[in-house]
Every structure is written in C-alpha cells, then in structure tokens.
C-alpha cells in the first residue's frame, strides 16, 4: 500500500493540478488532502488484513480439509 501510494501521489498531484487549471475558478489542492487519503487507505488495508487473519486463525481446519 505504501509503495503504491508513493507511486500514485506525484502522478495524481500532477494530473489533478493540470486538470484543475482548465477551470475558470481555480483552487489549490493542499498536501494534507493527500496525506489524509494515504492514512485512510493504510487504515482500511490494515483493518481488512487483520479481519481476514483473525477469521483464518479462528477457522476450524477440519472443515477446510473436508472440502478438499
């Protein structure tokens, strides 16, 4: 997630600023917006991984072996 964020951040910032320059009313996107989006993305990824790990740890292995 961190690697993809560091790849997407400069590309997104560049293309978003290029796109926003074409409007009559221009705004600047503050860097904190990118920071918060990265933090929220990392939180969602960690929550998903944690949930799936706990679910796998609590699962009964006999049920998995029966279906194989």
N, C-alpha and C positions, 0 to 999 in steps of 0.2 A: 504494500500500500504506500509506503514511504517513497519507494523508487518511482512508482507511477505518479505520485504527487509531484516529485521534483522534476519529472519529465513534463507533466501537463501544466504545471504552474507557469513557466515562462511562455509556453506556446499559447495557453489560454489568455494570459495577460496581454500578449502582443496582439493576437487576433481580436480580442474584445475591444481593446483601445482603437484598433484600426476601424472596426465596425462602428463604434460609438462616435467617431469623428465625422461620419456622414450625416448625423442628425443636426437639426437646427439648434436644439438645446443640448449642449454638451455637458456631460458630467464626468468626473474623475472617479474611478473605482479605487477605493482606499485599499492598501495592502492587508489591512486587518480582515477584510472580507475573505481573502484567500487563506489567511491563517485559520479563521474560524471554520471554513469549509474543510480544510485539511484535518483539523481536530475532530470535527464531527464525523468525517469519513473514517478516521482511525478508530474512533469510539464504536461506530457501527460494526466495523470489521472485527474488532476485539470482542464485542458482545456476541456476534454471530459465531465466531470460533469458539468462544467459551461455552455457549449454549450447546453447540454440536459436540464438543469434547465431553461435557458432563453427560449428555444424553448417551454417548457411546460408552462411557465408563460405567454408567448405571444399567446398561442393557445386559440381558441375560445371554451369555454366549451360546447356550444350548439352543435357543431359538434361531440364531444365525446358522448354526451347524445343521439343524434340521432342514432348513430350506436349501441347503447346498447339495 
